[in-house]
Amino acid sequence: MSHRKVPGRGTMDVRPGHQYQSNYIGPGANAHFGDVNYFENPLSHLPYAEDAPFNSYSKQHEPTCLSGTRVDLLKELYDWADGQGERCIFWLSGLAGTGKSTIARTVADNYSKQGRVGASFFFSRGGGDVSHAGKFVTSIALQLAHNVPASHQHICDAITERSNIVSQSLRDQWHHLVLRPLSKQDCNGCQSSYILVVDALDECDDGNNTQIIPQLLAEARSLKMVQLRVFITSRLDNPIRRGFDKIPESEHQDFVLHEIDSSITEHDISLFLSARLREIRETHFLSDKWPDGAEEKLLVQKAGGLFIYIATACLFIENSIEPEDDLKSILKGDFGEDTPLSRLDKIYKQVIHTAFERTRSRHREKTALCSLIQEGPQDMSPRALRLLDQLRALLIIPKTPEEQTPIRSLHISFRDFLLDRDRCGDPNFWVDEREAHQKLADGCIRLMDTSLRQDILGINAPGVLVANVEGARVEQCLPPGVQYACLYWIQHLQKSGARLGDNDPVHQFLKDHFLHWLEALSWMRKVSEGIHAIATLDNCPDLSTFIHDMKRFALYGRSAVEQAPLQTLESHSGSVNAVAFSPDGKIMASGDGDGIGIGTVKLWDAATGALQQTFKCHSDSGPVKVNAVAFSPDGEMVASGDGSIGGGGDGTIKLWDAATGALQQTLKYYSNSVNAVAFSPDGKMVASGNGSIDGRGTVNLWNAATGAVQTLKCHLGSGLVNAVAFSPDGKMVASGNGGKFGCGTVRLWDAATGALQQTFRCYPGSVNAVAFSPDGKIVASGSRKIGGSGTVTLWDTATGALQQTLRCYSDSVNAVSFSPDGRMVASGDGGNFGGGTVKLWDAVTGGLQQTFRPYSGSVNAVAFSPDGKMVASGNSGTSGTVKLWDTATEALQQMLKGQSHSGPVNAVTFSPDGKMVASGGCGMRRIRHGGKIILWDAATGALQQTLKYRSNSVNAVSFSPDGKMVASGDGSNFGVGTIKLWDVTTGALPQTLKCHSNSVNAVAFSPDGKMLASGDGDNSGFGTIRLWDAATGALRQTLQADMYSPSAVRTDI
């Protein structure tokens, strides 16, 4: 896809500043996230949740267990923590309000005094960074680095080794930032046993994460050099229970808190109540005989085993003007049939009604209560604060306005009460969570829309570093409300359940202010939070490409944005309508319209943000704007598509020399606007999507050299053939292609007659790869989904029934392969954060077995070794590599690079005996550097043969069944794709088969080695499968696929 829309207004003219030191971050500065020479302390760039530790500032007044309470339970906990048993996890579960968090604080405090708390993370629903798992592992890693001295350097090294680790999965973060560093440490002479405390796991927003976190933590059992005990508390929620079900019972110890003998619980609650009543008597100067023993006993009974009931009742009484009367009102009524939860609800209702009985405006009360679902420190009106101050029995409220801590529920059960219509009962106090989040999201967007602008601090110095700007200036220009909106608007939007769409208010805000938002986050030192937030919007189909490009922009320019945001964002004077990356990812193009007649295309260094070129797009017919930009496959040319702002002129496509900025061609078509442009894979054609005032759209194909144009009819078909494979018995051929109106297809053909046997449709998207299972009963396809996640799909070849859909959560699945025993499927994809992955799947259940993260680029090819013990993968990038992985251990066995491929590796395959690997690829400058095939020794990684010839690129390779020949399919410089047959031993070229097509995308031998299948596509859009005699080179069959359609160009008009 070449049409990149990540709009946002840039700056007007930026004048050099004089009161700030300007530090230009340009080429050669090496200002990368993983560069220790630049960032002296790698730990400083780990995202950290400040409220996570048990002893954080916000938790300093929260209690631990009263002396003499929880005696037996604490003894059991301490015996487990101090012991050497196999059970590395202690899971304390229980109902809301039974005192789990107090016990967790007690345990953490006890071991902290002994210097044995490795880390702690106390989740809190609605608590900003501690309400989700986005900073869970990184916060733990940072605490471990400080609390476990022997791990400090190993964790720092882990950060520098993998600079994008914070953008990867929780599992990868846990392995790379915690387990591996701890396994490397030398504990001679130092403490070797630590405890990790995780409280209120049920208050983590994402149920999927609450299920996986216990499984990750259980892997601490594998540590040999250090003992890590993990103490977890939570309610008995199903996702958490399912997570523990996947851990062997021998590896975790469980304790259900509300199942303790009631007499023990009542004894502990009585001790707690007596201590609190003593404090209340002293505060209100009450008689030592108040309350009498019967009242105290009755209050313990009403608590029903819930410590939170007593805590709430005591706070209510303590803050009362007449505590004796309020105690009597609590004790009124019969509770014989009540559950503990219903009793708790009654006291919540009583506190609310008593607090608000003098308030005339129910609307103000409800607005104040809605604020309790905010994610961080609230910027509230004095009136709202006065209202909430009356609820001190239920809320934790800062003692002074200067305290930048959020107002939050004393206990999560009160928040649950407000959000549950049935429990709350009174519509005046019930909070509709989705509606409240929608209002908060709308308010955040309105506030940012009116507040954010270019150079919001008024610095006027593009090179100034964030580190050189005083915090007071940031606070003055970005007040608390604006900072809150920048940090949490996406979270509120997600929780509102709102569906996003093209040109809705959110889309419009991002078009106008995306760059301004990034700038604000940079001054706030919260760019990581912004990138994580963008990632959560990936499930919005209408904006998936838009969101993807925002994410890429933020990731590629992250180091520059974090350090010098004004330099990075000093760009266009109007709305930025499109961005595109060069094939090697080093250059980014952006296009704008300034509204006064001149649209511009700018080229940027993607790593540093430095401006490299500016191309101006004039028009004699009126003001224009640039709507689309695209690089040619060799990176030497940039195409731009523009259109008339007023609707009176004609849109044009302009072809620019990326190195010199010279205008090479102007292609005109009679339409008002060119909305999308894309180069063909060989760079010879340019596709454009156009629009006119009457609403009619067309797709045109242009000859990039001559300017000749062809207009495509949308009903003509389905796309190029991207993949072919023979069935194990040689009787069938499978092909995969892009589809009609976005519907990709897998077709099964009779290899003897050419008859079409089956058609499987993959809607919407394009099929990039196909593979048969060893028994021929299943065919796997790898697809790129339009507006969604790439998938691996398994089909029954006899019936056409869909067997499994394996969702890869990446942009595109580029390669698939079955293991020799048919039990596993390997897939190679493009990844989400610039890092492609190889995944191994269970072919029967669809379960994900392994994930290898080998590259910063896309994985284009995967292949199993004949014994199934290794997987080979090939990647894209400036220097393609082939890697061999152990399928059992995930260990990297070999990296085949050396003086090999100078560009992407497009294909890999093992020889039948598993001793050799063949890889095919191309150079980044395809026109100037020929593709080649390299033969490697699979055991040693030594380069055995290099087979070179003059063609654009090698797209496919396949060994003959006897291992003596290698077939290759290429894209030619001269408009004729070829298949070449090579002698593996000598490197001789016995056969060249010409396809009369621009590119051969796939090749495969029949099981007996007598036939060769090829798949290709030509400029007219026809995809063809050809069957050849491998001995003579004679063409045996031609199977014609459907024609190409505009959907294959992805012209998002």
Secondary structure by P-SEA (a helix, b strand, c coil): cccccbbbbbbccccccccbbbbbbccccccccccccccccccccccccccccccccccccccccccccaaaaaaaaaaaaaccccccbbbbbbcccccaaaaaaaaaaaaaaaccccbbbbbbccccccccccaaaaaaaaaaaaacccaaaaaaaaaaaccccccccaaaaaaaccaaaaaaccccccccbbbbbbccccccccaaaaaaaaaaaacccccccbbbbbbbbbcccaaaaaaaaacccccbbbbbcccccaaaaaaaaaaaaaaaaaaaaaaaccccccccaaaaaaaaaaacccaaaaaaaaaaaaacccaaaaaaaaaccccccccaaaaaaaaaaaaaaaaacccccaaaaaaaaaaccccccccccaaaaaaacccccccccccccccccccccccaaaaaaaaccccccccccccaaaaaaaaaaaaaaaaaaaccccccccccccccccccccaaaaaaaccaaaaaaaccaaaaaaaaccccccccaaaaaaaccaaaaaaaaaaaccaaaaaaaaaaacccccaaaaaaaaaaaaaaaaaaaaccccccccccccccccccccccccbbbbbbbccccccbbbbcccccccccbbbbbbbcccbbbbccccccccccbbbbbbbbccccbbbbbbbbccccccccbbbbccccccccccccccccbbbbbbbccccbbbbbbbcccccbbbbbbccccccccccccccccccbbbbbbbbcccccbbbbbcccccccccccccccbbbccccccccccbbbbbbbbccbbbbbbbbccccccccbbbbccccccccccccccccbbbbbccccccccbbbbbccccccccccccccccccccccccccccbbbbbbbccbbbbbbbccccccccccccccccccccccccccccccbbbbbbbcccccccccbbbbbccccccccbbbbccccccccccccccccbbbbbbbbcccccbbbbbccccccccccccccccccccccccccccbbbbbbccccbbbbbbbbccccccccbbbbccccccccccccc
